[in-house]
Amino acid sequence: MVIEQARTRAVAKPWGSMDLQPWSRDAHEGTAIGEIWFQRADANAPDPALLLKLLFTKEALSIQVHPDDGFAQSLGLVRGKTEAWYILSATPGAQIAVGLTRHLDPPQLRTSIEDGSITDLVQWHPVVKDDAVFVPAGTIHAIGPGLVIAEIQQSSDATFRLFDYGRQRELHVDNAVAAAHAAPSPCQTIPTRLTEARTLLVASKYFVLERFDFAPNSTWEIDAEEETWVLVLEGHARVGSMDGIVGEAFFIEAARARIEVGAGGLKGLLAYVGDASDPNLLRNLAVEPDIAAARVFSQPLLHHRAATGAPSRSMEARA
């Protein structure tokens, strides 16, 4: 049984930002940070199935693709990488690219990578705050500048770059061609209101992503049987015995936690292992006080662990 405040790891990127407010209050000494990873607090904890992170883009990321489980495992990797994005902020005109404008066969895709014409074939879409985007493994995609994004993904760092805007980093032509579904992307799903407080954003084979909006001074219980991540977007709450403020995340697995919402309400994201929304994940204790009386809220708390890095492989490159 685990309820813990996530540890953060800042990752420098050439396309990153030095202004991470209000999502991070750590000093990074003038370094452009592209990603903040939320990680387990316990140094000896098993690796989670999911990785929650924040992305900060001052420049465009590479055009890239992630492998599915089968292709990743053929390369000796544990798993592939399906992901979803939630737009936290977007400058006017900000865009993301998902899929291509037309179908390419493998030789055509290879040629477009080698001559750089892939830049004219990715399908760009405007995005605004609170948009959600699903990116299945095998989808060619890119992220433009001017965005702050919360990303939930399979816990994998397997990325193959097709184009990198002259940054002199390695491209992965063979693996990209083999991994990609070089075609237009299916239409995105429309968010679905589950309850007054919960909205389903993405339900995939690997994870579910929801947005929640709790009323001021309300009290909730989260009952997480599977691995669950909670990211605070607005407001303040007590999660178990810990304070939750903007930009902080919590990891809960096989445990219950009481969430006491502050006077300003609480908005955030829930991401958990599963392929469909869990109707029993959240309970408003003001609505069901009889059930609340039977609950025991004290759970083991795990707080800190030493920083660890993700394993690197020659075929695993980041954006």
URKA-V880964 format. One record per residue. N is the residue number from 1. RES is the residue in one small letter. SS is DSSP state (hx for helix, st for strand, lp for the rest). PHI is phi in whole degrees, 0 to 359 (999 if undefined). Layout:
# URKA-V880964
n=N res=RES ss=SS phi=PHI
n=N res=RES ss=SS phi=PHI
This chain:
# URKA-V880964
n=1 res=m ss=lp phi=999
n=2 res=v ss=st phi=224
n=3 res=i ss=st phi=225
n=4 res=e ss=st phi=211
n=5 res=q ss=st phi=278
n=6 res=a ss=lp phi=290
n=7 res=r ss=st phi=274
n=8 res=t ss=st phi=250
n=9 res=r ss=st phi=230
n=10 res=a ss=st phi=273
n=11 res=v ss=st phi=239
n=12 res=a ss=st phi=288
n=13 res=k ss=st phi=218
n=14 res=p ss=st phi=295
n=15 res=w ss=st phi=262
n=16 res=g ss=st phi=279
n=17 res=s ss=st phi=234
n=18 res=m ss=lp phi=259
n=19 res=d ss=lp phi=250
n=20 res=l ss=lp phi=252
n=21 res=q ss=lp phi=289
n=22 res=p ss=lp phi=267
n=23 res=w ss=lp phi=278
n=24 res=s ss=lp phi=217
n=25 res=r ss=lp phi=251
n=26 res=d ss=lp phi=280
n=27 res=a ss=lp phi=272
n=28 res=h ss=lp phi=237
n=29 res=e ss=lp phi=51
n=30 res=g ss=lp phi=74
n=31 res=t ss=lp phi=274
n=32 res=a ss=lp phi=284
n=33 res=i ss=st phi=261
n=34 res=g ss=st phi=263
n=35 res=e ss=st phi=219
n=36 res=i ss=st phi=240
n=37 res=w ss=st phi=264
n=38 res=f ss=st phi=262
n=39 res=q ss=st phi=231
n=40 res=r ss=lp phi=301
n=41 res=a ss=lp phi=281
n=42 res=d ss=lp phi=271
n=43 res=a ss=lp phi=298
n=44 res=n ss=lp phi=258
n=45 res=a ss=lp phi=289
n=46 res=p ss=lp phi=300
n=47 res=d ss=lp phi=296
n=48 res=p ss=lp phi=289
n=49 res=a ss=lp phi=284
n=50 res=l ss=st phi=241
n=51 res=l ss=st phi=234
n=52 res=l ss=st phi=257
n=53 res=k ss=st phi=211
n=54 res=l ss=st phi=247
n=55 res=l ss=st phi=243
n=56 res=f ss=st phi=234
n=57 res=t ss=st phi=242
n=58 res=k ss=lp phi=266
n=59 res=e ss=lp phi=229
n=60 res=a ss=lp phi=291
n=61 res=l ss=lp phi=282
n=62 res=s ss=lp phi=295
n=63 res=i ss=st phi=280
n=64 res=q ss=st phi=210
n=65 res=v ss=st phi=210
n=66 res=h ss=lp phi=248
n=67 res=p ss=lp phi=283
n=68 res=d ss=lp phi=277
n=69 res=d ss=hx phi=301
n=70 res=g ss=hx phi=298
n=71 res=f ss=hx phi=291
n=72 res=a ss=hx phi=301
n=73 res=q ss=hx phi=291
n=74 res=s ss=hx phi=293
n=75 res=l ss=lp phi=263
n=76 res=g ss=lp phi=89
n=77 res=l ss=lp phi=269
n=78 res=v ss=lp phi=288
n=79 res=r ss=lp phi=205
n=80 res=g ss=lp phi=276
n=81 res=k ss=lp phi=213
n=82 res=t ss=lp phi=260
n=83 res=e ss=st phi=217
n=84 res=a ss=st phi=219
n=85 res=w ss=st phi=242
n=86 res=y ss=st phi=235
n=87 res=i ss=st phi=280
n=88 res=l ss=st phi=274
n=89 res=s ss=st phi=203
n=90 res=a ss=st phi=211
n=91 res=t ss=lp phi=288
n=92 res=p ss=lp phi=305
n=93 res=g ss=lp phi=86
n=94 res=a ss=lp phi=298
n=95 res=q ss=st phi=221
n=96 res=i ss=st phi=233
n=97 res=a ss=st phi=241
n=98 res=v ss=st phi=223
n=99 res=g ss=st phi=81
n=100 res=l ss=st phi=249
n=101 res=t ss=lp phi=284
n=102 res=r ss=lp phi=205
n=103 res=h ss=lp phi=284
n=104 res=l ss=lp phi=236
n=105 res=d ss=lp phi=278
n=106 res=p ss=hx phi=306
n=107 res=p ss=hx phi=298
n=108 res=q ss=hx phi=294
n=109 res=l ss=hx phi=296
n=110 res=r ss=hx phi=301
n=111 res=t ss=hx phi=298
n=112 res=s ss=hx phi=294
n=113 res=i ss=hx phi=288
n=114 res=e ss=hx phi=291
n=115 res=d ss=hx phi=260
n=116 res=g ss=lp phi=83
n=117 res=s ss=hx phi=287
n=118 res=i ss=hx phi=302
n=119 res=t ss=hx phi=296
n=120 res=d ss=hx phi=270
n=121 res=l ss=lp phi=251
n=122 res=v ss=st phi=288
n=123 res=q ss=st phi=264
n=124 res=w ss=st phi=274
n=125 res=h ss=st phi=224
n=126 res=p ss=st phi=289
n=127 res=v ss=lp phi=226
n=128 res=v ss=lp phi=226
n=129 res=k ss=lp phi=308
n=130 res=d ss=lp phi=80
n=131 res=d ss=lp phi=290
n=132 res=a ss=st phi=239
n=133 res=v ss=st phi=226
n=134 res=f ss=st phi=257
n=135 res=v ss=st phi=232
n=136 res=p ss=lp phi=294
n=137 res=a ss=lp phi=307
n=138 res=g ss=lp phi=92
n=139 res=t ss=lp phi=274
n=140 res=i ss=lp phi=289
n=141 res=h ss=st phi=207
n=142 res=a ss=st phi=200
n=143 res=i ss=st phi=234
n=144 res=g ss=lp phi=275
n=145 res=p ss=lp phi=284
n=146 res=g ss=lp phi=83
n=147 res=l ss=st phi=233
n=148 res=v ss=st phi=240
n=149 res=i ss=st phi=229
n=150 res=a ss=st phi=267
n=151 res=e ss=st phi=240
n=152 res=i ss=st phi=243
n=153 res=q ss=st phi=209
n=154 res=q ss=st phi=302
n=155 res=s ss=lp phi=285
n=156 res=s ss=lp phi=206
n=157 res=d ss=lp phi=248
n=158 res=a ss=lp phi=277
n=159 res=t ss=lp phi=223
n=160 res=f ss=st phi=244
n=161 res=r ss=st phi=273
n=162 res=l ss=st phi=256
n=163 res=f ss=st phi=202
n=164 res=d ss=lp phi=223
n=165 res=y ss=lp phi=54
n=166 res=g ss=lp phi=72
n=167 res=r ss=lp phi=278
n=168 res=q ss=lp phi=65
n=169 res=r ss=lp phi=261
n=170 res=e ss=lp phi=296
n=171 res=l ss=lp phi=264
n=172 res=h ss=lp phi=233
n=173 res=v ss=hx phi=298
n=174 res=d ss=hx phi=300
n=175 res=n ss=hx phi=292
n=176 res=a ss=hx phi=297
n=177 res=v ss=hx phi=297
n=178 res=a ss=hx phi=290
n=179 res=a ss=hx phi=273
n=180 res=a ss=lp phi=277
n=181 res=h ss=lp phi=262
n=182 res=a ss=lp phi=278
n=183 res=a ss=lp phi=201
n=184 res=p ss=st phi=301
n=185 res=s ss=lp phi=276
n=186 res=p ss=lp phi=302
n=187 res=c ss=lp phi=298
n=188 res=q ss=lp phi=287
n=189 res=t ss=lp phi=284
n=190 res=i ss=lp phi=270
n=191 res=p ss=lp phi=306
n=192 res=t ss=st phi=240
n=193 res=r ss=st phi=287
n=194 res=l ss=lp phi=272
n=195 res=t ss=lp phi=216
n=196 res=e ss=lp phi=299
n=197 res=a ss=lp phi=255
n=198 res=r ss=st phi=235
n=199 res=t ss=st phi=232
n=200 res=l ss=st phi=279
n=201 res=l ss=st phi=260
n=202 res=v ss=st phi=214
n=203 res=a ss=st phi=231
n=204 res=s ss=lp phi=233
n=205 res=k ss=lp phi=298
n=206 res=y ss=lp phi=253
n=207 res=f ss=st phi=199
n=208 res=v ss=st phi=241
n=209 res=l ss=st phi=239
n=210 res=e ss=st phi=231
n=211 res=r ss=st phi=249
n=212 res=f ss=st phi=236
n=213 res=d ss=st phi=217
n=214 res=f ss=st phi=262
n=215 res=a ss=lp phi=293
n=216 res=p ss=lp phi=304
n=217 res=n ss=lp phi=62
n=218 res=s ss=lp phi=273
n=219 res=t ss=st phi=231
n=220 res=w ss=st phi=231
n=221 res=e ss=st phi=237
n=222 res=i ss=st phi=255
n=223 res=d ss=st phi=240
n=224 res=a ss=st phi=258
n=225 res=e ss=lp phi=283
n=226 res=e ss=lp phi=259
n=227 res=e ss=lp phi=309
n=228 res=t ss=st phi=223
n=229 res=w ss=st phi=246
n=230 res=v ss=st phi=237
n=231 res=l ss=st phi=242
n=232 res=v ss=st phi=276
n=233 res=l ss=st phi=257
n=234 res=e ss=st phi=213
n=235 res=g ss=st phi=90
n=236 res=h ss=st phi=210
n=237 res=a ss=st phi=203
n=238 res=r ss=st phi=260
n=239 res=v ss=st phi=250
n=240 res=g ss=lp phi=62
n=241 res=s ss=lp phi=257
n=242 res=m ss=st phi=248
n=243 res=d ss=st phi=278
n=244 res=g ss=st phi=242
n=245 res=i ss=lp phi=236
n=246 res=v ss=lp phi=304
n=247 res=g ss=lp phi=90
n=248 res=e ss=lp phi=259
n=249 res=a ss=st phi=231
n=250 res=f ss=st phi=229
n=251 res=f ss=st phi=246
n=252 res=i ss=st phi=226
n=253 res=e ss=st phi=209
n=254 res=a ss=lp phi=54
n=255 res=a ss=st phi=204
n=256 res=r ss=st phi=248
n=257 res=a ss=st phi=219
n=258 res=r ss=st phi=272
n=259 res=i ss=st phi=243
n=260 res=e ss=st phi=255
n=261 res=v ss=st phi=276
n=262 res=g ss=st phi=283
n=263 res=a ss=st phi=293
n=264 res=g ss=st phi=266
n=265 res=g ss=st phi=79
n=266 res=l ss=st phi=211
n=267 res=k ss=st phi=237
n=268 res=g ss=st phi=189
n=269 res=l ss=st phi=243
n=270 res=l ss=st phi=242
n=271 res=a ss=st phi=228
n=272 res=y ss=st phi=212
n=273 res=v ss=st phi=293
n=274 res=g ss=lp phi=150
n=275 res=d ss=lp phi=241
n=276 res=a ss=lp phi=206
n=277 res=s ss=lp phi=297
n=278 res=d ss=lp phi=260
n=279 res=p ss=lp phi=292
n=280 res=n ss=lp phi=260
n=281 res=l ss=lp phi=292
n=282 res=l ss=st phi=235
n=283 res=r ss=st phi=222
n=284 res=n ss=st phi=279
n=285 res=l ss=lp phi=289
n=286 res=a ss=lp phi=290
n=287 res=v ss=lp phi=276
n=288 res=e ss=lp phi=234
n=289 res=p ss=hx phi=295
n=290 res=d ss=hx phi=295
n=291 res=i ss=hx phi=291
n=292 res=a ss=hx phi=300
n=293 res=a ss=hx phi=296
n=294 res=a ss=lp phi=271
n=295 res=r ss=lp phi=276
n=296 res=v ss=lp phi=246
n=297 res=f ss=lp phi=263
n=298 res=s ss=lp phi=283
n=299 res=q ss=lp phi=228
n=300 res=p ss=lp phi=301
n=301 res=l ss=st phi=247
n=302 res=l ss=lp phi=240
n=303 res=h ss=lp phi=247
n=304 res=h ss=lp phi=225
n=305 res=r ss=lp phi=208
n=306 res=a ss=lp phi=290
n=307 res=a ss=lp phi=295
n=308 res=t ss=lp phi=229
n=309 res=g ss=lp phi=258
n=310 res=a ss=lp phi=287
n=311 res=p ss=lp phi=298
n=312 res=s ss=lp phi=252
n=313 res=r ss=lp phi=225
n=314 res=s ss=lp phi=298
n=315 res=m ss=lp phi=268
n=316 res=e ss=lp phi=254
n=317 res=a ss=lp phi=231
n=318 res=r ss=lp phi=260
n=319 res=a ss=lp phi=301
